[in-house]
Amino acid sequence: MIKYYSITNNQVIEHDISKEEMKKVHYKLTPRQFYLLHELASKTPDSSDEETLNFIDRVLSDSKLSYSSNLKIIKAFLVGEFVVDFSKRYFIHILPGDDTYLNLNSEGEPFLNDMYQWGTHKTIFTKNEIEDMKKEERFRGINFDECLEEALEDDED
């Protein structure tokens, strides 16, 4: 389930908008990123910009999220709008072994490697993404229903 939020006066507010409008929102957060952003919004001081930046830096430094995750949270916070996808996510483990998970590079080309998502490599997929892959000729030989492993939120950093 994907939800749209905005930040107004340090309050995170959920809105109902169309799927088409949702596609236009630049910042898509994981639930873990959302909870941290929500904490930031509710506790950010109303004083000077420098104090706010120091507070944000302190909270994100303690979050143990990656630099790219923290940057995405800051951008969504500053822009004041974002979507959160609360859908379950999955790894696609093609063969037994550690380096046999489906990965997609930034051009969408598949390859097998480990389960860790880094840089522009994608290893975690929603059910909708998997359903779309099932229709693609290049994935014809994969029995997706037998290869899925649920990803935990901590895997998505």
C-alpha positions as MATLAB code, in Angstrom:
seq = 'MIKYYSITNNQVIEHDISKEEMKKVHYKLTPRQFYLLHELASKTPDSSDEETLNFIDRVLSDSKLSYSSNLKIIKAFLVGEFVVDFSKRYFIHILPGDDTYLNLNSEGEPFLNDMYQWGTHKTIFTKNEIEDMKKEERFRGINFDECLEEALEDDED';
ca = [
       0.000    0.000    0.000;
       1.441    3.373   -1.044;
       0.505    6.521    0.875;
       1.191   10.193    0.157;
       2.271   12.605    2.903;
       3.137   16.254    3.232;
       4.797   18.187    6.033;
       3.140   21.369    7.250;
       4.175   23.212   10.413;
       6.240   20.211   11.539;
       3.211   17.927   11.194;
       3.204   14.895    8.864;
      -0.194   14.755    7.169;
      -1.555   11.881    5.078;
      -3.508   12.795    1.917;
      -5.616   10.905   -0.589;
      -4.351   11.511   -4.118;
      -4.605    9.628   -7.398;
      -2.040    7.066   -8.531;
      -1.104    9.390  -11.386;
      -0.388   12.232   -8.978;
       1.581    9.864   -6.754;
       3.900    9.012   -9.646;
       4.925   12.673   -9.837;
       6.248   12.743   -6.264;
      10.037   12.567   -6.355;
      10.764   11.091   -2.952;
       9.702    7.538   -2.231;
      10.618    6.362    1.241;
      10.709    2.983    2.899;
       8.694    2.589    6.098;
      11.910    2.814    8.133;
      12.870    6.090    6.448;
       9.328    7.367    6.967;
       9.379    6.727   10.711;
      12.669    8.567   11.053;
      11.395   11.502    8.969;
       8.221   11.590   11.077;
      10.364   11.766   14.210;
      12.407   14.579   12.659;
       9.304   16.567   11.706;
       7.744   16.277   15.129;
      10.890   17.228   17.055;
      12.555   19.814   14.821;
      13.063   23.098   16.686;
      11.234   26.170   15.395;
      14.268   28.383   15.818;
      17.272   29.192   13.646;
      18.207   27.319   10.489;
      21.565   26.403   12.001;
      19.931   24.863   15.066;
      17.555   22.898   12.823;
      20.427   21.612   10.677;
      22.425   20.610   13.750;
      19.391   18.776   15.114;
      18.810   16.930   11.811;
      22.500   16.008   11.642;
      22.419   14.656   15.197;
      19.287   12.530   14.625;
      20.461   11.109   11.326;
      23.928   10.370   12.684;
      22.288    8.135   15.273;
      19.992    6.413   12.758;
      22.559    3.906   11.434;
      21.077    4.312    7.950;
      23.283    4.732    4.908;
      24.350    8.130    3.631;
      21.999    7.810    0.630;
      19.045    6.971    2.898;
      19.789    9.941    5.139;
      20.108   12.214    2.110;
      16.743   11.028    0.773;
      15.121   11.706    4.168;
      16.588   15.230    4.284;
      15.440   16.010    0.739;
      11.912   14.746    1.412;
      11.846   16.732    4.658;
      12.958   19.952    2.935;
      10.637   19.553   -0.064;
       7.783   18.710    2.296;
       6.176   15.888    0.324;
       6.885   12.209   -0.194;
       5.265    8.830   -0.625;
       5.799    5.710    1.452;
       5.352    2.228    0.059;
       4.219   -0.062    2.873;
       3.998   -3.087    0.536;
       5.900   -6.236    1.412;
       9.149   -6.632   -0.494;
      10.992   -9.698   -1.664;
      14.350  -11.021   -2.787;
      14.290  -13.348   -5.780;
      16.656  -16.215   -4.898;
      17.099  -18.059   -8.198;
      19.438  -20.920   -7.164;
      20.868  -22.229   -3.888;
      23.903  -20.279   -2.714;
      24.819  -16.785   -1.577;
      25.517  -15.184   -4.960;
      22.416  -16.351   -6.810;
      19.908  -13.575   -6.133;
      18.366  -11.671   -9.003;
      19.887   -8.202   -9.288;
      18.983   -5.474  -11.770;
      21.520   -2.819  -12.724;
      20.588    0.822  -13.375;
      19.626   -0.032  -16.982;
      17.348   -2.840  -15.781;
      19.676   -5.602  -16.993;
      19.503   -8.739  -14.827;
      22.451  -10.558  -13.285;
      23.015  -12.887  -10.339;
      24.862  -11.707   -7.274;
      24.340  -11.444   -3.513;
      21.201  -10.073   -1.837;
      22.698   -6.741   -0.808;
      21.301   -3.677   -2.499;
      24.049   -1.131   -3.131;
      24.636    1.733   -5.504;
      22.187    1.474   -8.358;
      21.758   -2.320   -8.122;
      18.255   -3.414   -7.182;
      17.730   -6.690   -5.318;
      14.460   -6.049   -3.479;
      11.150   -6.041   -5.329;
       7.467   -5.477   -4.583;
       4.781   -7.974   -5.622;
       3.724   -5.602   -8.418;
       7.263   -5.447   -9.778;
       7.484   -9.245   -9.632;
       4.156   -9.627  -11.425;
       5.467   -7.331  -14.179;
       8.676   -9.408  -14.454;
       6.632  -12.613  -14.813;
       5.234  -11.167  -18.064;
       8.661  -10.422  -19.535;
      10.101  -12.895  -22.020;
      13.626  -12.624  -20.607;
      12.439  -14.033  -17.252;
      10.396  -16.847  -18.819;
      12.353  -19.687  -17.147;
      12.081  -18.390  -13.587;
       9.418  -19.812  -11.293;
       9.078  -16.623   -9.237;
       6.596  -18.112   -6.770;
       9.216  -20.657   -5.655;
      12.083  -18.135   -5.472;
      10.724  -15.419   -3.206;
      12.218  -14.569    0.177;
      10.631  -11.787    2.179;
      12.955   -8.827    2.725;
      12.985   -7.180    6.102;
      13.011   -3.390    6.440;
      16.625   -3.481    7.568;
      17.556   -5.108    4.242;
      16.373   -2.040    2.338;
      18.946    0.407    3.518;
];
